[in-house]
Amino acid sequence: MNYIKRLSLFLVLLLSVVAVYAGGIKNAQDLMAFVTAINSGQDYSAYKNDKGEVCLEADIDMAKAKKFQGVRPSVAYSMVRALP
């Protein structure tokens, strides 16, 4: 029985570590950093999942976020035009 508890704990910890490094936007700080990267033309691959897609991994509460301007319209337009 002790072995099963240890194995279960190990698997939970392993899945937690994998989830942290899987990419995606998980919180308000990630979203703000992603938008900053997009607007400034920087690499945003850290926010892509294993399929190469940028996706939200959780509900994000932006109530406490200050000075959030969002993606510039010209950048958003060019990203949409680049879609297949």
C-alpha positions in Angstrom: 0.0 0.0 0.0 2.9 2.4 0.8 4.3 1.7 -2.7 1.0 2.8 -4.3 1.0 6.0 -2.4 4.5 6.8 -3.4 3.8 6.0 -7.0 0.7 8.1 -7.0 2.6 11.1 -5.5 5.4 10.7 -8.0 2.9 10.7 -10.9 1.1 13.8 -9.7 4.4 15.6 -9.3 5.6 14.5 -12.7 2.4 15.7 -14.4 2.6 19.0 -12.6 6.1 19.5 -13.9 5.1 18.6 -17.5 2.1 21.0 -17.3 4.4 23.9 -16.2 6.7 23.4 -19.2 4.1 22.6 -21.8 3.7 26.1 -23.0 0.5 28.1 -23.3 -0.8 31.2 -21.4 -1.6 30.3 -17.8 -2.1 33.6 -16.0 -2.3 37.4 -16.4 1.5 37.8 -16.2 1.9 35.3 -19.1 -0.8 37.0 -21.1 0.9 40.4 -20.6 4.3 39.0 -21.5 2.9 37.3 -24.6 1.2 40.6 -25.8 4.4 42.5 -25.2 6.4 40.0 -27.2 3.8 40.1 -30.0 3.7 43.9 -30.1 7.5 44.2 -30.2 8.1 41.5 -32.7 9.9 39.2 -30.3 9.9 35.4 -30.1 6.7 34.1 -28.5 7.4 30.3 -28.9 7.5 29.9 -25.1 3.7 30.3 -25.2 3.1 27.6 -27.9 1.9 24.2 -27.0 3.3 20.9 -28.5 1.1 21.5 -31.6 2.7 24.9 -32.2 -0.5 26.8 -31.1 -0.8 29.6 -28.7 -3.7 28.8 -26.3 -5.1 29.9 -23.0 -4.5 27.2 -20.3 -6.8 28.8 -17.7 -9.4 31.4 -17.0 -7.4 34.6 -16.6 -8.5 37.3 -14.2 -7.3 40.7 -15.6 -9.0 42.7 -12.9 -5.7 43.5 -11.2 -3.7 44.1 -14.5 -2.8 47.7 -15.0 -1.8 49.3 -18.3 -2.9 46.4 -20.4 -3.3 47.6 -24.0 -3.8 44.4 -25.9 -2.3 43.4 -29.2 -1.9 46.4 -31.6 -4.5 46.2 -34.4 -1.8 46.3 -37.1 -0.1 43.3 -35.5 -3.3 41.4 -35.1 -4.3 42.0 -38.7 -0.9 40.7 -40.0 -1.2 37.6 -37.7 -4.7 36.8 -39.0 -3.6 37.3 -42.6 -0.8 34.8 -42.1 -3.2 32.0 -41.0 -3.6 29.1 -43.5 
